[in-house]
Amino acid sequence: MGRVSQAQAEENRRRVVETASRLFREQGTHVSVADLMKASGLTHGGFYKQFASKEALIDEATAHAFDGLARLRDDELEQHAGQRDAAQRALIDTYLSAEHRDNAADGCPAAALAADIAREPEDREAHRVYTEGVGDFAEWLATDDQDGITRLCTMLGALVLSRATKGSPLSEEILTAARAALTATS
């Protein structure tokens, strides 16, 4: 097989980053390179033509996931004609839904990657991107009456606990209680 064009190489890289972003949120960063490349529809051998290391891919996939979260926040704000409080309520409702609970692959990177990033060295790019993404999300959630960090911690904690208790009535109860607490005064 001959060399791929630069455009095809860029497309392959984009596909690997998107696939990694989803798989890492769904299964954790311990997913093997072979499994990741297979899920991307590419061969294992092509990985190191695209990335210096798996760590480099984790860095890029983490950034990709947080970029998606930022786009979601921007979309909510646009859909609510710039009314931040309405956009925040809509995002909270979506975030604390059974659909989000059941779809970690496309869900919040702050919740899905927390344990993996906590094990990463602090000087890694993924750690920096994660920290910045969490800070940006908390800032976006802040209101005149409620601190953004507290709101984010409530949302993230509720999501993680609801995922861990999925299949029991407690899972939905956690989501409902957190939604009520966060939207009661916003």
Protein Blocks (a to p, Z undefined) as FASTA:
>chain_A
ZZddfklmmmmmmmmmmmmmmmmmmnopkbcfklmmmmnopafklmmmmpgbfklmmmmm
mmmmmmmmmmmmmmmmmmnnopaklmmmmmmmmmmpfklmmmmmlmcfklmmmmmmmmpc
fkbmklmmmmmmmmmmmmmmpcfkbcfklmmmmmmmmmmmmmmmgoiaklmmmmmmmmmm
mmmmZZ
